[in-house]
Structure formats: C-alpha cells, structure tokens
C-alpha cells in the first residue's frame, strides 16, 4: 500500500501469505483507515494498520471481519 502526502510518500509492503479470498479487502482498508484516523492516529500509521487488516481478511474465506486481537490490540 502506498500513501501519497504532500512532500512525502509512505510505502507499506504486504507480508507474504496464502490468499483465500479478496472479497471485502478494500472495504476493510477504508473502514480501518477511518477508525484509526478517528482514534487520532496519523495517516502513515493508519495506513499501515489498514494494510495489515486487509492482509488478515484475504487469508479468510468469504466476507470476514478482523478482530482487535488479530491486529495485536
């Protein structure tokens, strides 16, 4: 995932894993990004967590959720 900001670019690579289903990955990214920003996180941190959340859901079958403990929280 790459975040473009004025004067800065932040790239967060994916972690290699087996992908089962990409359904909802984009929805997970935008929802996680929104929650992180609402919680006060800066954009690079929020994008990193959103990328991690998307990586979790693609490893599950069908439409799935990410639990806080899966994100390390």
PDB file of N, CA, C and O in Angstrom:
ATOM      1  N   UNK A   1       0.850  -1.153   0.000  1.00  0.00           N
ATOM      2  CA  UNK A   1       0.000   0.000   0.000  1.00  0.00           C
ATOM      3  C   UNK A   1       0.905   1.227   0.000  1.00  0.00           C
ATOM      4  O   UNK A   1       1.894   1.277   0.731  1.00  0.00           O
ATOM      5  N   UNK A   2       0.569   2.199  -0.808  1.00  0.00           N
ATOM      6  CA  UNK A   2       1.353   3.432  -0.858  1.00  0.00           C
ATOM      7  C   UNK A   2       0.463   4.608  -0.523  1.00  0.00           C
ATOM      8  O   UNK A   2      -0.625   4.759  -1.079  1.00  0.00           O
ATOM      9  N   UNK A   3       0.936   5.438   0.390  1.00  0.00           N
ATOM     10  CA  UNK A   3       0.236   6.647   0.815  1.00  0.00           C
ATOM     11  C   UNK A   3       1.012   7.838   0.282  1.00  0.00           C
ATOM     12  O   UNK A   3       2.188   8.016   0.599  1.00  0.00           O
ATOM     13  N   UNK A   4       0.355   8.649  -0.524  1.00  0.00           N
ATOM     14  CA  UNK A   4       0.977   9.849  -1.072  1.00  0.00           C
ATOM     15  C   UNK A   4       0.480  11.051  -0.300  1.00  0.00           C
ATOM     16  O   UNK A   4      -0.722  11.309  -0.241  1.00  0.00           O
ATOM     17  N   UNK A   5       1.413  11.793   0.298  1.00  0.00           N
ATOM     18  CA  UNK A   5       1.087  13.015   1.029  1.00  0.00           C
ATOM     19  C   UNK A   5       1.969  14.127   0.485  1.00  0.00           C
ATOM     20  O   UNK A   5       2.995  13.861  -0.141  1.00  0.00           O
ATOM     21  N   UNK A   6       1.579  15.347   0.717  1.00  0.00           N
ATOM     22  CA  UNK A   6       2.376  16.484   0.255  1.00  0.00           C
ATOM     23  C   UNK A   6       3.800  16.368   0.794  1.00  0.00           C
ATOM     24  O   UNK A   6       4.021  16.426   2.004  1.00  0.00           O
ATOM     25  N   UNK A   7       4.750  16.207  -0.101  1.00  0.00           N
ATOM     26  CA  UNK A   7       6.152  16.139   0.288  1.00  0.00           C
ATOM     27  C   UNK A   7       6.630  14.807   0.812  1.00  0.00           C
ATOM     28  O   UNK A   7       7.798  14.685   1.181  1.00  0.00           O
ATOM     29  N   UNK A   8       5.766  13.794   0.859  1.00  0.00           N
ATOM     30  CA  UNK A   8       6.195  12.510   1.405  1.00  0.00           C
ATOM     31  C   UNK A   8       5.406  11.364   0.769  1.00  0.00           C
ATOM     32  O   UNK A   8       4.237  11.506   0.412  1.00  0.00           O
ATOM     33  N   UNK A   9       6.077  10.243   0.643  1.00  0.00           N
ATOM     34  CA  UNK A   9       5.434   9.023   0.178  1.00  0.00           C
ATOM     35  C   UNK A   9       5.770   7.927   1.177  1.00  0.00           C
ATOM     36  O   UNK A   9       6.935   7.736   1.526  1.00  0.00           O
ATOM     37  N   UNK A  10       4.763   7.215   1.633  1.00  0.00           N
ATOM     38  CA  UNK A  10       4.959   6.130   2.590  1.00  0.00           C
ATOM     39  C   UNK A  10       4.470   4.838   1.945  1.00  0.00           C
ATOM     40  O   UNK A  10       3.306   4.719   1.563  1.00  0.00           O
ATOM     41  N   UNK A  11       5.381   3.872   1.829  1.00  0.00           N
ATOM     42  CA  UNK A  11       5.021   2.588   1.228  1.00  0.00           C
ATOM     43  C   UNK A  11       5.080   1.503   2.298  1.00  0.00           C
ATOM     44  O   UNK A  11       6.078   1.356   3.004  1.00  0.00           O
ATOM     45  N   UNK A  12       3.992   0.748   2.399  1.00  0.00           N
ATOM     46  CA  UNK A  12       3.927  -0.373   3.331  1.00  0.00           C
ATOM     47  C   UNK A  12       3.795  -1.648   2.515  1.00  0.00           C
ATOM     48  O   UNK A  12       2.758  -1.866   1.889  1.00  0.00           O
ATOM     49  N   UNK A  13       4.816  -2.494   2.504  1.00  0.00           N
ATOM     50  CA  UNK A  13       4.724  -3.735   1.728  1.00  0.00           C
ATOM     51  C   UNK A  13       3.773  -4.728   2.391  1.00  0.00           C
ATOM     52  O   UNK A  13       3.505  -4.646   3.590  1.00  0.00           O
ATOM     53  N   UNK A  14       3.275  -5.656   1.599  1.00  0.00           N
ATOM     54  CA  UNK A  14       2.453  -6.719   2.158  1.00  0.00           C
ATOM     55  C   UNK A  14       3.350  -7.801   2.727  1.00  0.00           C
ATOM     56  O   UNK A  14       4.523  -7.910   2.368  1.00  0.00           O
ATOM     57  N   UNK A  15       2.791  -8.588   3.609  1.00  0.00           N
ATOM     58  CA  UNK A  15       3.511  -9.737   4.134  1.00  0.00           C
ATOM     59  C   UNK A  15       3.055 -10.953   3.339  1.00  0.00           C
ATOM     60  O   UNK A  15       1.857 -11.163   3.152  1.00  0.00           O
ATOM     61  N   UNK A  16       3.994 -11.739   2.880  1.00  0.00           N
ATOM     62  CA  UNK A  16       3.668 -12.913   2.066  1.00  0.00           C
ATOM     63  C   UNK A  16       2.807 -13.883   2.861  1.00  0.00           C
ATOM     64  O   UNK A  16       3.117 -14.232   4.000  1.00  0.00           O
ATOM     65  N   UNK A  17       1.720 -14.306   2.234  1.00  0.00           N
ATOM     66  CA  UNK A  17       0.834 -15.276   2.855  1.00  0.00           C
ATOM     67  C   UNK A  17      -0.035 -15.904   1.781  1.00  0.00           C
ATOM     68  O   UNK A  17      -0.049 -15.446   0.639  1.00  0.00           O
ATOM     69  N   UNK A  18      -0.748 -16.936   2.143  1.00  0.00           N
ATOM     70  CA  UNK A  18      -1.650 -17.572   1.198  1.00  0.00           C
ATOM     71  C   UNK A  18      -2.966 -16.786   1.169  1.00  0.00           C
ATOM     72  O   UNK A  18      -3.574 -16.543   2.211  1.00  0.00           O
ATOM     73  N   UNK A  19      -3.395 -16.395  -0.027  1.00  0.00           N
ATOM     74  CA  UNK A  19      -4.628 -15.635  -0.190  1.00  0.00           C
ATOM     75  C   UNK A  19      -5.754 -16.608  -0.518  1.00  0.00           C
ATOM     76  O   UNK A  19      -5.647 -17.416  -1.440  1.00  0.00           O
ATOM     77  N   UNK A  20      -6.839 -16.514   0.254  1.00  0.00           N
ATOM     78  CA  UNK A  20      -8.001 -17.373   0.024  1.00  0.00           C
ATOM     79  C   UNK A  20      -9.115 -16.633  -0.697  1.00  0.00           C
ATOM     80  O   UNK A  20      -9.769 -17.205  -1.569  1.00  0.00           O
ATOM     81  N   UNK A  21      -9.346 -15.363  -0.347  1.00  0.00           N
ATOM     82  CA  UNK A  21     -10.474 -14.628  -0.909  1.00  0.00           C
ATOM     83  C   UNK A  21     -10.244 -13.138  -0.692  1.00  0.00           C
ATOM     84  O   UNK A  21     -10.014 -12.702   0.436  1.00  0.00           O
ATOM     85  N   UNK A  22     -10.304 -12.360  -1.760  1.00  0.00           N
ATOM     86  CA  UNK A  22     -10.072 -10.912  -1.639  1.00  0.00           C
ATOM     87  C   UNK A  22     -11.362 -10.133  -1.401  1.00  0.00           C
ATOM     88  O   UNK A  22     -11.343  -8.903  -1.349  1.00  0.00           O
ATOM     89  N   UNK A  23     -12.490 -10.844  -1.254  1.00  0.00           N
ATOM     90  CA  UNK A  23     -13.765 -10.183  -1.003  1.00  0.00           C
ATOM     91  C   UNK A  23     -13.683  -9.317   0.251  1.00  0.00           C
ATOM     92  O   UNK A  23     -13.351  -9.804   1.331  1.00  0.00           O
ATOM     93  N   UNK A  24     -13.983  -8.047   0.100  1.00  0.00           N
ATOM     94  CA  UNK A  24     -14.035  -7.150   1.245  1.00  0.00           C
ATOM     95  C   UNK A  24     -12.716  -6.537   1.666  1.00  0.00           C
ATOM     96  O   UNK A  24     -12.681  -5.771   2.630  1.00  0.00           O
ATOM     97  N   UNK A  25     -11.634  -6.848   0.977  1.00  0.00           N
ATOM     98  CA  UNK A  25     -10.332  -6.309   1.381  1.00  0.00           C
ATOM     99  C   UNK A  25     -10.310  -4.778   1.300  1.00  0.00           C
ATOM    100  O   UNK A  25      -9.804  -4.118   2.208  1.00  0.00           O
ATOM    101  N   UNK A  26     -10.848  -4.218   0.235  1.00  0.00           N
ATOM    102  CA  UNK A  26     -10.886  -2.766   0.099  1.00  0.00           C
ATOM    103  C   UNK A  26     -11.793  -2.123   1.129  1.00  0.00           C
ATOM    104  O   UNK A  26     -11.478  -1.058   1.660  1.00  0.00           O
ATOM    105  N   UNK A  27     -12.920  -2.764   1.415  1.00  0.00           N
ATOM    106  CA  UNK A  27     -13.823  -2.266   2.453  1.00  0.00           C
ATOM    107  C   UNK A  27     -13.122  -2.274   3.806  1.00  0.00           C
ATOM    108  O   UNK A  27     -13.278  -1.348   4.602  1.00  0.00           O
ATOM    109  N   UNK A  28     -12.354  -3.319   4.057  1.00  0.00           N
ATOM    110  CA  UNK A  28     -11.610  -3.420   5.311  1.00  0.00           C
ATOM    111  C   UNK A  28     -10.590  -2.298   5.419  1.00  0.00           C
ATOM    112  O   UNK A  28     -10.419  -1.710   6.487  1.00  0.00           O
ATOM    113  N   UNK A  29      -9.912  -1.999   4.316  1.00  0.00           N
ATOM    114  CA  UNK A  29      -8.915  -0.928   4.319  1.00  0.00           C
ATOM    115  C   UNK A  29      -9.561   0.405   4.676  1.00  0.00           C
ATOM    116  O   UNK A  29      -9.087   1.096   5.578  1.00  0.00           O
ATOM    117  N   UNK A  30     -10.628   0.773   3.988  1.00  0.00           N
ATOM    118  CA  UNK A  30     -11.219   2.085   4.221  1.00  0.00           C
ATOM    119  C   UNK A  30     -11.854   2.183   5.602  1.00  0.00           C
ATOM    120  O   UNK A  30     -11.797   3.237   6.235  1.00  0.00           O
ATOM    121  N   UNK A  31     -12.460   1.091   6.077  1.00  0.00           N
ATOM    122  CA  UNK A  31     -13.055   1.103   7.413  1.00  0.00           C
ATOM    123  C   UNK A  31     -11.980   1.230   8.488  1.00  0.00           C
ATOM    124  O   UNK A  31     -12.127   2.011   9.428  1.00  0.00           O
ATOM    125  N   UNK A  32     -10.906   0.468   8.350  1.00  0.00           N
ATOM    126  CA  UNK A  32      -9.817   0.519   9.329  1.00  0.00           C
ATOM    127  C   UNK A  32      -9.134   1.876   9.300  1.00  0.00           C
ATOM    128  O   UNK A  32      -8.803   2.430  10.349  1.00  0.00           O
ATOM    129  N   UNK A  33      -8.922   2.413   8.110  1.00  0.00           N
ATOM    130  CA  UNK A  33      -8.308   3.730   7.982  1.00  0.00           C
ATOM    131  C   UNK A  33      -9.162   4.781   8.690  1.00  0.00           C
ATOM    132  O   UNK A  33      -8.642   5.622   9.423  1.00  0.00           O
ATOM    133  N   UNK A  34     -10.465   4.727   8.469  1.00  0.00           N
ATOM    134  CA  UNK A  34     -11.373   5.683   9.110  1.00  0.00           C
ATOM    135  C   UNK A  34     -11.364   5.581  10.622  1.00  0.00           C
ATOM    136  O   UNK A  34     -11.333   6.596  11.317  1.00  0.00           O
ATOM    137  N   UNK A  35     -11.390   4.352  11.136  1.00  0.00           N
ATOM    138  CA  UNK A  35     -11.373   4.150  12.587  1.00  0.00           C
ATOM    139  C   UNK A  35     -10.063   4.648  13.184  1.00  0.00           C
ATOM    140  O   UNK A  35     -10.064   5.293  14.233  1.00  0.00           O
ATOM    141  N   UNK A  36      -8.947   4.354  12.525  1.00  0.00           N
ATOM    142  CA  UNK A  36      -7.643   4.787  13.032  1.00  0.00           C
ATOM    143  C   UNK A  36      -7.520   6.311  13.058  1.00  0.00           C
ATOM    144  O   UNK A  36      -7.006   6.883  14.019  1.00  0.00           O
ATOM    145  N   UNK A  37      -7.990   6.959  12.004  1.00  0.00           N
ATOM    146  CA  UNK A  37      -7.932   8.424  11.962  1.00  0.00           C
ATOM    147  C   UNK A  37      -8.840   9.010  13.041  1.00  0.00           C
ATOM    148  O   UNK A  37      -8.460   9.963  13.720  1.00  0.00           O
ATOM    149  N   UNK A  38     -10.044   8.441  13.202  1.00  0.00           N
ATOM    150  CA  UNK A  38     -10.963   8.911  14.241  1.00  0.00           C
ATOM    151  C   UNK A  38     -10.372   8.730  15.638  1.00  0.00           C
ATOM    152  O   UNK A  38     -10.674   9.494  16.554  1.00  0.00           O
ATOM    153  N   UNK A  39      -9.528   7.713  15.789  1.00  0.00           N
ATOM    154  CA  UNK A  39      -8.886   7.455  17.074  1.00  0.00           C
ATOM    155  C   UNK A  39      -7.658   8.337  17.300  1.00  0.00           C
ATOM    156  O   UNK A  39      -7.046   8.298  18.367  1.00  0.00           O
ATOM    157  N   UNK A  40      -7.300   9.133  16.285  1.00  0.00           N
ATOM    158  CA  UNK A  40      -6.190  10.069  16.449  1.00  0.00           C
ATOM    159  C   UNK A  40      -4.872   9.652  15.843  1.00  0.00           C
ATOM    160  O   UNK A  40      -3.868  10.343  16.016  1.00  0.00           O
ATOM    161  N   UNK A  41      -4.851   8.527  15.131  1.00  0.00           N
ATOM    162  CA  UNK A  41      -3.602   8.077  14.505  1.00  0.00           C
ATOM    163  C   UNK A  41      -3.255   8.970  13.313  1.00  0.00           C
ATOM    164  O   UNK A  41      -4.146   9.483  12.636  1.00  0.00           O
ATOM    165  N   UNK A  42      -1.968   9.150  13.062  1.00  0.00           N
ATOM    166  CA  UNK A  42      -1.582   9.906  11.864  1.00  0.00           C
ATOM    167  C   UNK A  42      -1.728   8.993  10.642  1.00  0.00           C
ATOM    168  O   UNK A  42      -1.811   7.773  10.780  1.00  0.00           O
ATOM    169  N   UNK A  43      -1.759   9.585   9.457  1.00  0.00           N
ATOM    170  CA  UNK A  43      -2.040   8.825   8.238  1.00  0.00           C
ATOM    171  C   UNK A  43      -1.082   7.668   7.981  1.00  0.00           C
ATOM    172  O   UNK A  43      -1.553   6.579   7.653  1.00  0.00           O
ATOM    173  N   UNK A  44       0.232   7.834   8.109  1.00  0.00           N
ATOM    174  CA  UNK A  44       1.119   6.683   7.848  1.00  0.00           C
ATOM    175  C   UNK A  44       0.850   5.500   8.780  1.00  0.00           C
ATOM    176  O   UNK A  44       0.873   4.350   8.342  1.00  0.00           O
ATOM    177  N   UNK A  45       0.599   5.771  10.037  1.00  0.00           N
ATOM    178  CA  UNK A  45       0.299   4.691  10.986  1.00  0.00           C
ATOM    179  C   UNK A  45      -1.039   4.056  10.635  1.00  0.00           C
ATOM    180  O   UNK A  45      -1.160   2.831  10.613  1.00  0.00           O
ATOM    181  N   UNK A  46      -2.045   4.886  10.359  1.00  0.00           N
ATOM    182  CA  UNK A  46      -3.374   4.380   9.996  1.00  0.00           C
ATOM    183  C   UNK A  46      -3.313   3.521   8.738  1.00  0.00           C
ATOM    184  O   UNK A  46      -3.961   2.476   8.671  1.00  0.00           O
ATOM    185  N   UNK A  47      -2.546   3.947   7.749  1.00  0.00           N
ATOM    186  CA  UNK A  47      -2.416   3.174   6.509  1.00  0.00           C
ATOM    187  C   UNK A  47      -1.719   1.839   6.770  1.00  0.00           C
ATOM    188  O   UNK A  47      -2.084   0.825   6.176  1.00  0.00           O
ATOM    189  N   UNK A  48      -0.737   1.834   7.639  1.00  0.00           N
ATOM    190  CA  UNK A  48      -0.047   0.588   7.973  1.00  0.00           C
ATOM    191  C   UNK A  48      -0.964  -0.410   8.647  1.00  0.00           C
ATOM    192  O   UNK A  48      -0.933  -1.598   8.324  1.00  0.00           O
ATOM    193  N   UNK A  49      -1.781   0.057   9.579  1.00  0.00           N
ATOM    194  CA  UNK A  49      -2.721  -0.827  10.264  1.00  0.00           C
ATOM    195  C   UNK A  49      -3.791  -1.310   9.286  1.00  0.00           C
ATOM    196  O   UNK A  49      -4.183  -2.476   9.322  1.00  0.00           O
ATOM    197  N   UNK A  50      -4.263  -0.418   8.416  1.00  0.00           N
ATOM    198  CA  UNK A  50      -5.263  -0.795   7.409  1.00  0.00           C
ATOM    199  C   UNK A  50      -4.712  -1.858   6.463  1.00  0.00           C
ATOM    200  O   UNK A  50      -5.425  -2.792   6.093  1.00  0.00           O
ATOM    201  N   UNK A  51      -3.463  -1.721   6.076  1.00  0.00           N
ATOM    202  CA  UNK A  51      -2.817  -2.710   5.219  1.00  0.00           C
ATOM    203  C   UNK A  51      -2.736  -4.063   5.930  1.00  0.00           C
ATOM    204  O   UNK A  51      -2.987  -5.109   5.332  1.00  0.00           O
ATOM    205  N   UNK A  52      -2.388  -4.022   7.195  1.00  0.00           N
ATOM    206  CA  UNK A  52      -2.307  -5.251   7.989  1.00  0.00           C
ATOM    207  C   UNK A  52      -3.685  -5.912   8.094  1.00  0.00           C
ATOM    208  O   UNK A  52      -3.799  -7.131   7.964  1.00  0.00           O
ATOM    209  N   UNK A  53      -4.723  -5.116   8.328  1.00  0.00           N
ATOM    210  CA  UNK A  53      -6.089  -5.636   8.435  1.00  0.00           C
ATOM    211  C   UNK A  53      -6.524  -6.298   7.130  1.00  0.00           C
ATOM    212  O   UNK A  53      -7.133  -7.367   7.146  1.00  0.00           O
ATOM    213  N   UNK A  54      -6.214  -5.667   6.012  1.00  0.00           N
ATOM    214  CA  UNK A  54      -6.562  -6.251   4.716  1.00  0.00           C
ATOM    215  C   UNK A  54      -5.835  -7.578   4.510  1.00  0.00           C
ATOM    216  O   UNK A  54      -6.402  -8.526   3.969  1.00  0.00           O
ATOM    217  N   UNK A  55      -4.594  -7.637   4.939  1.00  0.00           N
ATOM    218  CA  UNK A  55      -3.831  -8.877   4.837  1.00  0.00           C
ATOM    219  C   UNK A  55      -4.454 -10.007   5.641  1.00  0.00           C
ATOM    220  O   UNK A  55      -4.358 -11.175   5.264  1.00  0.00           O
ATOM    221  N   UNK A  56      -5.085  -9.657   6.736  1.00  0.00           N
ATOM    222  CA  UNK A  56      -5.753 -10.667   7.556  1.00  0.00           C
ATOM    223  C   UNK A  56      -7.001 -11.188   6.858  1.00  0.00           C
ATOM    224  O   UNK A  56      -7.216 -12.398   6.795  1.00  0.00           O
ATOM    225  N   UNK A  57      -7.834 -10.277   6.328  1.00  0.00           N
ATOM    226  CA  UNK A  57      -9.100 -10.736   5.734  1.00  0.00           C
ATOM    227  C   UNK A  57      -8.905 -11.530   4.455  1.00  0.00           C
ATOM    228  O   UNK A  57      -9.719 -12.404   4.158  1.00  0.00           O
ATOM    229  N   UNK A  58      -7.863 -11.262   3.691  1.00  0.00           N
ATOM    230  CA  UNK A  58      -7.665 -12.061   2.471  1.00  0.00           C
ATOM    231  C   UNK A  58      -7.238 -13.487   2.789  1.00  0.00           C
ATOM    232  O   UNK A  58      -7.292 -14.359   1.921  1.00  0.00           O
ATOM    233  N   UNK A  59      -6.825 -13.728   3.999  1.00  0.00           N
ATOM    234  CA  UNK A  59      -6.467 -15.072   4.428  1.00  0.00           C
ATOM    235  C   UNK A  59      -7.661 -15.867   4.937  1.00  0.00           C
ATOM    236  O   UNK A  59      -7.511 -17.005   5.382  1.00  0.00           O
ATOM    237  N   UNK A  60      -8.861 -15.258   4.870  1.00  0.00           N
ATOM    238  CA  UNK A  60     -10.082 -15.919   5.321  1.00  0.00           C
ATOM    239  C   UNK A  60     -11.002 -16.132   4.123  1.00  0.00           C
ATOM    240  O   UNK A  60     -10.890 -15.437   3.114  1.00  0.00           O
ATOM    241  N   UNK A  61     -11.899 -17.087   4.242  1.00  0.00           N
ATOM    242  CA  UNK A  61     -12.853 -17.354   3.165  1.00  0.00           C
ATOM    243  C   UNK A  61     -14.084 -16.463   3.303  1.00  0.00           C
ATOM    244  O   UNK A  61     -14.607 -16.278   4.402  1.00  0.00           O
ATOM    245  N   UNK A  62     -14.540 -15.915   2.183  1.00  0.00           N
ATOM    246  CA  UNK A  62     -15.755 -15.110   2.167  1.00  0.00           C
ATOM    247  C   UNK A  62     -15.586 -13.771   2.838  1.00  0.00           C
ATOM    248  O   UNK A  62     -14.473 -13.342   3.140  1.00  0.00           O
ATOM    249  N   UNK A  63     -16.714 -13.114   3.067  1.00  0.00           N
ATOM    250  CA  UNK A  63     -16.695 -11.827   3.763  1.00  0.00           C
ATOM    251  C   UNK A  63     -16.347 -12.079   5.217  1.00  0.00           C
ATOM    252  O   UNK A  63     -17.011 -12.871   5.887  1.00  0.00           O
ATOM    253  N   UNK A  64     -15.307 -11.410   5.713  1.00  0.00           N
ATOM    254  CA  UNK A  64     -14.814 -11.688   7.048  1.00  0.00           C
ATOM    255  C   UNK A  64     -14.543 -10.402   7.814  1.00  0.00           C
ATOM    256  O   UNK A  64     -14.472  -9.318   7.235  1.00  0.00           O
ATOM    257  N   UNK A  65     -14.396 -10.541   9.108  1.00  0.00           N
ATOM    258  CA  UNK A  65     -14.057  -9.416   9.966  1.00  0.00           C
ATOM    259  C   UNK A  65     -12.648  -9.615  10.518  1.00  0.00           C
ATOM    260  O   UNK A  65     -12.111 -10.723  10.528  1.00  0.00           O
ATOM    261  N   UNK A  66     -12.074  -8.516  10.974  1.00  0.00           N
ATOM    262  CA  UNK A  66     -10.787  -8.558  11.656  1.00  0.00           C
ATOM    263  C   UNK A  66     -11.036  -8.210  13.114  1.00  0.00           C
ATOM    264  O   UNK A  66     -11.600  -7.159  13.418  1.00  0.00           O
ATOM    265  N   UNK A  67     -10.623  -9.073  13.998  1.00  0.00           N
ATOM    266  CA  UNK A  67     -10.803  -8.837  15.427  1.00  0.00           C
ATOM    267  C   UNK A  67      -9.628  -8.039  15.980  1.00  0.00           C
ATOM    268  O   UNK A  67      -8.508  -8.163  15.485  1.00  0.00           O
ATOM    269  N   UNK A  68      -9.873  -7.217  17.008  1.00  0.00           N
ATOM    270  CA  UNK A  68      -8.776  -6.418  17.576  1.00  0.00           C
ATOM    271  C   UNK A  68      -7.556  -7.252  17.951  1.00  0.00           C
ATOM    272  O   UNK A  68      -6.422  -6.816  17.755  1.00  0.00           O
ATOM    273  N   UNK A  69      -7.783  -8.451  18.489  1.00  0.00           N
ATOM    274  CA  UNK A  69      -6.637  -9.278  18.892  1.00  0.00           C
ATOM    275  C   UNK A  69      -5.824  -9.766  17.688  1.00  0.00           C
ATOM    276  O   UNK A  69      -4.644 -10.089  17.825  1.00  0.00           O
ATOM    277  N   UNK A  70      -6.452  -9.819  16.516  1.00  0.00           N
ATOM    278  CA  UNK A  70      -5.723 -10.199  15.302  1.00  0.00           C
ATOM    279  C   UNK A  70      -4.793  -9.075  14.843  1.00  0.00           C
ATOM    280  O   UNK A  70      -3.783  -9.325  14.185  1.00  0.00           O
ATOM    281  N   UNK A  71      -5.140  -7.844  15.195  1.00  0.00           N
ATOM    282  CA  UNK A  71      -4.303  -6.696  14.843  1.00  0.00           C
ATOM    283  C   UNK A  71      -3.230  -6.441  15.897  1.00  0.00           C
ATOM    284  O   UNK A  71      -2.375  -5.573  15.724  1.00  0.00           O
ATOM    285  N   UNK A  72      -3.279  -7.189  16.968  1.00  0.00           N
ATOM    286  CA  UNK A  72      -2.294  -7.006  18.032  1.00  0.00           C
ATOM    287  C   UNK A  72      -2.787  -6.070  19.107  1.00  0.00           C
ATOM    288  O   UNK A  72      -1.991  -5.548  19.888  1.00  0.00           O
ATOM    289  N   UNK A  73      -4.099  -5.844  19.164  1.00  0.00           N
ATOM    290  CA  UNK A  73      -4.630  -4.900  20.147  1.00  0.00           C
ATOM    291  C   UNK A  73      -5.591  -5.466  21.051  1.00  0.00           C
ATOM    292  O   UNK A  73      -6.106  -4.765  21.922  1.00  0.00           O
TER     293      UNK A  73
END
